[in-house]
Each structure stands twice: as structure tokens, then as C-alpha cells.
């Protein structure tokens, strides 16, 4: 080991900035030599999932270590890849979002909490967090742990997927999964570093010349950069540190006061001890290797015994050239007649054992035939049955799904903290939130809440089943129970091929909801019109009025609701009462004639046919449900 790296100094965060890089790189080299098994395991899991040979997980050694001929002629049944792809599709179809709730707060706090929910959701979409989370969860299934880094760049919150082999943590320090220091080792192009750190151009140009720490790569312009974090030891401690180093210089160093690392970690399985989790690849590795062994045995046996053989007596005079595949060919022989025999030397128990192992992989992963093969099990024909079956399967993924959703809460906390820092630096921070019909711009100053003023919960985007049959069944049950109206049910269905029809059908409902939102959020009065669904509008306004009154909304906002209700009721009354001017100007023959009660024949009254009530109209979209 070169003397230029100080591996004996365990307290790198206490070094002076000029010497800090030596202790950091010495610490990294010491940990990598002691914990090299982790990189070896990650390479093995990557080979199992990717179904190809590779040298290791290093950036310049992860190419195939086999010929293309060997790849094309390999017999494989990659259970690990099939299971992981199915699980990733099942879990990540959720779009969790953090919802902020106030505990007994007034209307002002609740309004801020509502906007804070939209603000964080807007940040998720701005940095493409859902797409990155899908990749990180796939890493968790393959390697056991996936990581997402959340940081600020150009006055914006950014997120990126981090390959878990870049994360270096001391196993001893993280025995109880709570390390105090984390290092990220990553290769960055030399020119990019020069733009990031213009004051260290000379050091960046000379980096990598001695080759003391790194192996030479094909592209020598890709330099190894280590970013390190050490959390403060206590609330009043001053030993928090954040640094960025290359092998010959400390590019950046600052005091670190935050109580978290800028990473969100996901795990498929949690180990009893240690920071890193257990992946589905590791759980299925034994079965996969046994399946590969059986397939290899079957392959060799098929090559040796599956082709028919010709038995020819040694003393017979048979011309072997006559043994061909010509149609109507003639075989000449003297002595014993040659015979064709098909030998089946592969026992059926071997195929049964292969099927047994394959099915056992589904049991370990907790995946059903419905999820993995997109085929409906026999006997499940109704939407309710499929929904119940899916619920039973989801019990197996409850712990995994909860960890996946909790990761979004961790990300929300980091985003909120970084947003505060950006606002303090720039004095302004906004995000655009995508709605159903329009974009809304939310400023941080309108959502800034202290941490003790709200509680955070995470919910999936939709609680309805994802399949059309299951969603339709659930909506029908809600309508039949009287919990929602048919119009609200159509809005919940949101089928793409019915979207235009539903948009028109729900226009009245959405119009009233938009008015409520403008009056409570912006204090802008919205005048009711005769063309609106005023009957339902009055009910919705009354409900909104009572809700916001219990939340101590400002009196001027509540007065807007009372004013709207009064104006709408006046329009309804006017529509129900005939206009006097219309009665005066109407022709005489159209005016109703007064009837003398004495002129009415009682017999005609008794003989009048009774009206037969018509059947209630039935919705074509929702059968058996009255409109």
C-alpha cells in the first residue's frame, strides 16, 4: 500500500481539508479489501438475473466474458428473471404519494397541508421519481438493496438511481442498520469535474497518473470520485462532514448538519443484522442452479439418445450407404434385416422434478399463475372473485409493499428539507402540479409548515382494483350501497374508450367542484348559472360549507358559499314559478281555462284510467342500477 493514503486514520472527518482525501481513500481501500465479498455476490446475482457471464460489477469489466456462440446455444429457464420482472410490475404499478394531515389544525394549516401534498407530488413528477423508484426496486430484488440519491442542482430538486455497489458502508458500524458514515464511489469524466470544480483543474488533470489506488481502465478520462458523509454525533455536535475527493485532492468539503443521508434505500428482504438486504435472486439462487443442472442433463441426454438408431448385425452384408432418408429407398441386405430403434433413456421423474422446482420458485416468490403468466385460474370468472384472489396474493407482498411505500415517505422528508434550503437561498421556489384539466403552480412560501404541525401518511394513487372487471364490480357495489351516485361512479371508472362520454357526463359535477376550489382557495366568488346542475350544486355547496366551517375557515370564505347557495335557490325558485310576463303575453287559447267544480261529471272521474308508472331507466354502463 502506498504511503500517500492514510488507512490508519479512522476519523477522516476530523482531518484538515488539504489532507482529508488521503484518509478518505485509505478508508475506502481498507473497507473494499475486507468486504470484497459484497461485490462478488452482486456480480453473481447480476449474472443470474441477466443470464450471461461477466467478470465483475466494475464499470469497465461488466462486459460479456463468453462468446456469442456460447450464449446462443445455452439452454436456460431463467426463473429468477421471470420472478423479479413479475414482482417489479406488481409492486411498482402503485404510485404512492405522501399525504400531509394536520392534527386539529385550523383551516389555514389544513389548506397549507393540502397544498404541501400537491407540492411534493409535483416534485415527484418533476424529477421523474416514479420511474427511478421502479429501477431502484428492481435493484432491491436483484441485489437485496436499491438506492436513490436526492440532491439539488441548478436550484432544483433532482433524483437519480444509484447502483448499490457504489455505496460503501462499514459492516461493523452498520451492524444494527444505522451507520454514521456513508461513501459513494463513482466514475465521472474528467471534463465534467473540471466544469464542476474550476479551481481544481490542475489536480484533476494529474489524477490517475500514478495508478496507486485505481486499476487502469480503457478510458483513462473516467476518474474515480468519492463523496462522503458523516452525520453529527449528537444535536450539539460539530463533527458532521460532507466531502468530495479524488485520489490526489479534496475537491469539496463542508460541515454537515443534517440528521439523514441524501439517500432513499429499498429492500426486498430485511436481514436480522446488517445494513444491506436480501434479494429475491439470493433466495432463488439454489433453485436456479438446480434447474440449470437438470436442464443440462436433459440436453445431453436428448443429444445422445433422442435420435433413432439403426441396428445392423455385424455378420450381415448391409450397404450402409443405402441407409438414408430417400423416399421409397431400397436397402439391400444379406443375412439379418437391419432395424430402426428409438431409445428413450430420459426418465419421466427428471421432468417431474424440473416442474416441481419451477413451481416451488413461484411459492418462494409468492407469485400466482395469474400474475406471472397473465392467465386466469379456472373457476374465477367474476370481477369479485378475481379481486378476492388478488387480495389473497397481495398478503404475501404486504411487507414488501409497505417498505416500498415507506421509501416514498423518506423521499418526501428529504425533498421538503431540500426545498426549505433552496427557498432560503433563492427566496423563491415553485413547482407545477399536473391536474386532470390544467396545471397549477404552487410556491413553497404557501406550503411551508413546521414539522410538528403535520403528520405524513402514504397512500396508493388509487384504491380501486386495476383490472376493468374488478374496478367495475367495486364501483357497482359502492353505488348499490348508496355511498356514491351513478355520476360519481362513472367518474371513478375512467375507462379510456369511454373518456369522452364520461367527460361530458361529469362536466356538471366537475364544474361545481371547480367553483368550490376557487372560492375556498382564492376567495373568488363564482356566480351560479341556470345551465348548471343547481340541485346537486346546492347539496355540494352545503357540504363544502359545513366542512370548512368545522375547519375554522375565514368568515369571508364561508360567506361566499352562503351567497352562492342563496343565489342558486333563487334561480331554482324562478325556474319552478311561471313568469307573469309570459302569462300576460300568451294567446288566449293557450291560457288555462277556469273549471267550475259543479260542471264535473262524477261518473267520468271514476271512469278515468289510472296512470301506470313507467319502469325506472337503467344505465347501459352500469346494468341493474337505476339512474
Buried (B, 14 or more C-beta within 10 A) or exposed (E): EEEBBBBEBBEBBEBEBEEBBBBBBBBBBBBEEEBEEBBEBBBBBBBBBBEBBBEBBBBBBBEEEEEEEEEEEBEBBBBBBBBBBBBBEBBBEBBBBBBBEBEEBEBEBBBBBBBBBBBBBBBBBBBEBBEBBBBBBBBBBBBBBBBBBBBBEEEBBBBBBBBBBBBBBBBEBBEEBEBBBBBBBBBBEBEBBBEBBEEBEEBBEEBBEEEBBBEEBEEEEBBBBBBBBBBBEEEEEEBBBBBBBBBBBBBEBEEBEBEEBBBBBBBBBBEEEBBBBBBBBBBBBEBBEBBBEBBEEBEEBEEEBEEEEEEBEEEEEBEEEEEEEEEEEEBEBEEBEBEEEEEEEBEEEEEEBBEEBBEBBBEBBBBBEBBBEEEEEEEBEEBBBBBEBBEEBEEBBEEBBEBBBBBBBBBBBBBBBBBEEBBEEEEEBEBEBEEEEEEBEBBBEEBBBEEEBBEBEBBEEEEBBEBEBBBBBBBBEBBEEEEBBBBBBBBBBBEEEEEEEBBEBBEBBEBBBEBBBBBBBEEEEBEBEEEBBBEBBBEBBEEBBEBBBEBBBBEEBBBBBEBBBEBBEEBBEEEEEEEEEEEEEEEEEEEEEEEEEEEEEEEEEEEEEEEEEEEEEEBEBBEEBEE
